[in-house]
């Protein structure tokens, strides 16, 4: 399946599912942010809000302002960031698996996003994320390019674990490497076609700033308020660009992830992959969805 066809298929699959797909992304953002804040508050590491309160109330001494956060607090903050990163990775993996279920015919749901947190999946999935991250870091220590190549090589390991929960971590990585052999360039081009949504606004903003450097310098030399106004204008423009990037991500990310999951299905199913069956949300699809839920329930009961 060609790249354009994959993207067209992804759009068709998301028809009628955009609201849930976007809502799931919002839930991920809220959960990761709230989890980080709660852990930092419980640990009492003195987050930025506490420091701001001290400054406003005038209760912060000169030594506190100079010393800033302690080494212990910085270490705890780093550990919390790593923990939240793993939680975020599990949520994003569950999001991708939920999309894969949709491609296979099930309806997109909120609860489907949390399937990576099931007791029979969470430890192996976390282990796969950890091992993959370590391997990519080690390859990146050689050069950036080998790290990028290995990122694409291992990109399907989580999907393989989704399809076969009994697969081992190293087997998932090995099968992903074999599955992506000769396909990494196509996968890279697919990802690149979405990255431009984020890069283009930043590039335009950078060009505007570079083209206005002389004007800014001349205004600052005169010492007039015009130079300050121009700088404030560019800061506001930067904030607008960042806001645009954030808002557009709620359209791009469901689209991108659906496309990459369609790409995965084309790798595993080949010519037998027929996305039209998934796109047609009819009574047959509802029957499939009920059967899918029943099979999931049966699996859970057997494991219990």
Secondary structure by P-SEA (a helix, b strand, c coil): ccaaaaaaaaaaaacccaaaaaaaaaaaaaaaaaaaaaaaaaaccccaaaaaaaaaaccccaaaaaacccaaaaaaaaaaaaaaaaaaaaaaaaaaaaaaaaaacccccccccccccccccaaaaaaaaaaaaaaaaaaaaacaaaaaaaaaaacaaaaaaaacccccaaaaaaaaaaaacccaaaaaaaaaaaaaaaaaaaaaaaaaaaaaaaaaaaaaaaccaaaaaaaaaaaaaaaaaaaaaaaaaaaaaaaaaaaaaaaaaaaaccccccccccccccaaaaaaaaaaaaaaaaaaaaac
